[in-house]
Amino acid sequence: MNVEQLMEQLGRAGVSVLVKVDDERMAEGRQPWTVVMTGAVLGEDEYVHAESSTLDDCLKRAIGRLQACPGEWGWVTELLSPATGLPE
């Protein structure tokens, strides 16, 4: 997965992305990965929040929620094609 390319493209589009892994939740067997996306481009008072047990799945969930935000996010789907190595 080319996370760097994904993050750079989101940043250029005006999306700030925070990726977190929580050691306490990991030790408890809970979902340690969190992705939060913010930015004026998402719409007023809009943000994306996703949690999961793996980074790959967490990013997939976050991208799915991003696509439900106002704006044109179809390019993200194109960026996530198998040819790029990013999650589908």
Backbone as JSON, one array per atom type, in Angstrom:
{
  "sequence": "MNVEQLMEQLGRAGVSVLVKVDDERMAEGRQPWTVVMTGAVLGEDEYVHAESSTLDDCLKRAIGRLQACPGEWGWVTELLSPATGLPE",
  "N": [[0.84, -1.18, 0.0], [0.61, 2.19, -0.87], [0.78, 4.45, 1.17], [1.89, 6.96, 1.55], [1.59, 8.27, -0.96], [-1.22, 8.37, -1.1], [-1.8, 10.01, 1.16], [-0.46, 12.37, 0.43], [-1.93, 13.18, -1.85], [-4.48, 13.55, -0.72], [-3.85, 15.64, 1.03], [-3.14, 17.65, -0.82], [-5.63, 18.05, -1.85], [-6.87, 19.4, 0.14], [-7.46, 18.13, 2.49], [-6.91, 17.35, 5.81], [-5.21, 14.8, 7.52], [-5.24, 12.56, 10.17], [-3.59, 9.89, 11.55], [-3.73, 7.35, 13.87], [-2.42, 5.04, 16.25], [-3.36, 3.18, 18.99], [-1.89, 2.12, 21.83], [-2.95, 1.15, 24.24], [-5.57, 0.31, 23.58], [-4.82, -1.63, 21.76], [-3.52, -3.49, 23.42], [-5.71, -4.35, 24.85], [-7.06, -5.8, 23.0], [-8.77, -4.48, 21.35], [-9.96, -2.28, 18.69], [-7.27, -0.74, 17.46], [-6.51, 1.19, 15.57], [-7.06, 4.45, 14.3], [-8.46, 6.81, 12.1], [-8.76, 10.14, 11.26], [-10.22, 12.65, 9.36], [-10.17, 15.98, 8.33], [-11.1, 19.31, 7.27], [-11.83, 22.27, 5.41], [-12.71, 21.73, 2.87], [-14.31, 19.51, 3.09], [-16.78, 20.34, 3.8], [-18.97, 22.38, 5.77], [-18.59, 21.94, 9.19], [-18.09, 19.22, 8.8], [-16.51, 16.06, 9.09], [-14.4, 13.14, 8.95], [-14.36, 10.02, 10.5], [-12.89, 7.03, 11.46], [-12.47, 3.73, 12.73], [-10.55, 0.76, 13.3], [-9.27, -2.65, 13.29], [-7.02, -3.03, 11.74], [-4.62, -1.09, 9.9], [-4.96, -0.91, 7.11], [-7.69, -1.64, 6.72], [-8.87, 0.39, 8.23], [-8.17, 2.7, 6.79], [-9.57, 2.13, 4.4], [-12.23, 2.24, 5.34], [-12.34, 4.92, 6.17], [-11.93, 6.26, 3.71], [-14.23, 5.43, 2.35], [-16.17, 6.76, 3.87], [-15.34, 9.37, 3.43], [-16.03, 9.71, 0.77], [-18.74, 10.06, 0.99], [-19.02, 12.61, 1.81], [-19.7, 16.12, 1.09], [-18.82, 17.24, -2.19], [-16.55, 16.35, -4.88], [-15.3, 13.26, -4.94], [-14.54, 11.16, -6.48], [-12.07, 10.75, -7.68], [-10.53, 9.64, -5.69], [-11.27, 6.97, -5.61], [-10.26, 6.17, -8.08], [-7.56, 6.52, -7.55], [-7.18, 4.5, -5.77], [-7.01, 2.18, -7.2], [-6.09, -1.19, -8.24], [-3.67, -1.05, -9.64], [-2.13, 0.93, -8.44], [-1.38, -0.06, -6.03], [-2.62, 0.65, -3.74], [-5.22, 0.36, -1.21], [-8.25, -1.23, -2.27]],
  "CA": [[0.0, 0.0, 0.0], [1.37, 3.42, -0.92], [0.09, 5.39, 2.05], [2.45, 8.29, 1.32], [0.93, 8.85, -2.13], [-2.59, 8.66, -0.7], [-1.79, 11.17, 2.06], [-0.08, 13.57, -0.33], [-3.06, 13.58, -2.7], [-5.51, 14.09, 0.16], [-3.36, 16.94, 1.48], [-3.27, 18.59, -1.94], [-7.06, 18.3, -2.05], [-7.35, 20.2, 1.25], [-7.88, 17.27, 3.59], [-5.91, 17.04, 6.84], [-5.42, 13.42, 7.94], [-4.55, 12.11, 11.38], [-3.61, 8.43, 11.71], [-3.3, 7.06, 15.23], [-2.51, 3.69, 16.79], [-3.48, 3.31, 20.44], [-1.29, 0.94, 22.46], [-3.85, 0.62, 25.27], [-6.63, -0.45, 22.9], [-4.17, -2.79, 21.18], [-3.3, -4.44, 24.51], [-7.01, -4.86, 25.26], [-7.63, -6.55, 21.9], [-9.78, -3.66, 20.67], [-9.53, -1.68, 17.43], [-6.28, 0.28, 17.84], [-6.26, 2.19, 14.52], [-8.04, 5.52, 14.12], [-8.18, 7.8, 11.07], [-9.64, 11.3, 11.29], [-9.98, 13.58, 8.26], [-10.85, 17.26, 8.49], [-10.74, 20.32, 6.29], [-12.94, 23.05, 4.89], [-13.16, 21.1, 1.62], [-15.29, 18.47, 3.4], [-18.06, 20.96, 4.09], [-19.06, 23.0, 7.08], [-18.77, 21.01, 10.32], [-17.95, 17.83, 8.37], [-15.24, 15.37, 9.31], [-14.46, 11.7, 8.77], [-13.76, 9.29, 11.61], [-12.98, 5.57, 11.28], [-11.64, 2.9, 13.61], [-10.5, -0.64, 12.86], [-8.19, -3.46, 13.88], [-5.85, -2.93, 10.88], [-4.49, 0.19, 9.22], [-5.54, -1.04, 5.78], [-9.15, -1.57, 6.83], [-9.22, 1.71, 8.75], [-8.09, 3.63, 5.65], [-10.68, 1.82, 3.51], [-13.44, 2.77, 5.95], [-12.26, 6.38, 6.12], [-12.13, 6.68, 2.32], [-15.65, 5.23, 2.08], [-16.91, 7.86, 4.52], [-14.96, 10.6, 2.73], [-16.79, 9.79, -0.47], [-20.1, 10.48, 1.33], [-18.98, 14.04, 2.13], [-19.92, 16.99, -0.06], [-17.67, 17.41, -3.08], [-16.25, 15.28, -5.86], [-14.25, 12.41, -4.41], [-14.35, 10.02, -7.38], [-10.64, 10.56, -7.95], [-9.95, 8.78, -4.66], [-11.51, 5.6, -6.08], [-9.29, 5.92, -9.15], [-6.25, 6.43, -6.91], [-7.12, 3.24, -5.03], [-7.08, 1.05, -8.12], [-5.05, -2.19, -7.99], [-2.41, -0.7, -10.28], [-1.36, 1.8, -7.57], [-0.96, -0.74, -4.83], [-3.38, 1.14, -2.6], [-6.39, -0.49, -0.95], [-9.39, -1.06, -3.18]],
  "C": [[0.89, 1.24, 0.0], [0.64, 4.5, -0.13], [0.6, 6.81, 1.82], [1.77, 8.98, 0.14], [-0.51, 9.24, -1.79], [-2.65, 9.92, 0.16], [-1.43, 12.45, 1.33], [-1.24, 14.07, -1.19], [-4.2, 14.16, -1.86], [-5.11, 15.48, 0.66], [-3.49, 18.0, 0.4], [-4.72, 18.96, -2.2], [-7.66, 19.1, -0.9], [-7.84, 19.4, 2.44], [-6.7, 17.05, 4.53], [-6.24, 15.65, 7.38], [-4.58, 13.13, 9.17], [-4.72, 10.6, 11.45], [-3.01, 8.14, 13.08], [-3.4, 5.56, 15.51], [-2.43, 3.83, 18.3], [-3.0, 2.03, 21.11], [-2.2, 0.34, 23.53], [-4.97, -0.21, 24.65], [-6.04, -1.71, 22.26], [-3.98, -3.88, 22.25], [-4.6, -5.08, 24.98], [-7.7, -5.67, 24.17], [-8.73, -5.79, 21.16], [-9.18, -3.07, 19.4], [-8.56, -0.52, 17.7], [-6.1, 1.4, 16.81], [-7.41, 3.16, 14.41], [-7.55, 6.43, 13.0], [-9.23, 8.9, 11.21], [-9.24, 12.21, 10.14], [-10.81, 14.83, 8.49], [-10.43, 18.19, 7.36], [-11.97, 21.01, 5.75], [-13.53, 22.43, 3.63], [-14.22, 20.02, 1.87], [-16.68, 19.04, 3.65], [-18.08, 21.47, 5.52], [-19.38, 21.95, 8.15], [-18.7, 19.54, 9.93], [-16.57, 17.32, 8.74], [-15.48, 13.88, 9.11], [-13.76, 11.06, 9.95], [-13.96, 7.8, 11.35], [-12.04, 4.89, 12.26], [-11.67, 1.47, 13.1], [-9.33, -1.34, 13.53], [-6.93, -3.45, 13.02], [-5.82, -1.55, 10.21], [-5.15, 0.16, 7.86], [-7.05, -0.9, 5.82], [-9.6, -0.2, 7.32], [-9.19, 2.76, 7.62], [-9.23, 3.39, 4.67], [-11.99, 2.39, 4.05], [-13.48, 4.3, 5.87], [-12.52, 6.9, 4.71], [-13.61, 6.51, 1.93], [-16.49, 6.35, 2.67], [-16.58, 9.2, 3.87], [-15.8, 10.78, 1.48], [-18.25, 10.18, -0.23], [-20.17, 11.97, 1.67], [-19.27, 14.87, 0.88], [-18.64, 17.13, -0.89], [-17.49, 16.22, -3.99], [-15.05, 14.49, -5.37], [-14.02, 11.17, -5.27], [-12.9, 9.73, -7.68], [-9.99, 9.66, -6.91], [-10.11, 7.32, -5.06], [-10.51, 5.23, -7.17], [-7.89, 5.74, -8.57], [-6.08, 5.09, -6.21], [-7.2, 2.02, -5.92], [-5.94, 0.08, -7.85], [-3.69, -1.81, -8.58], [-1.54, 0.18, -9.37], [-0.83, 1.1, -6.35], [-1.69, -0.28, -3.58], [-4.59, 0.28, -2.37], [-7.52, -0.18, -1.9], [-10.62, -0.65, -2.41]]
}
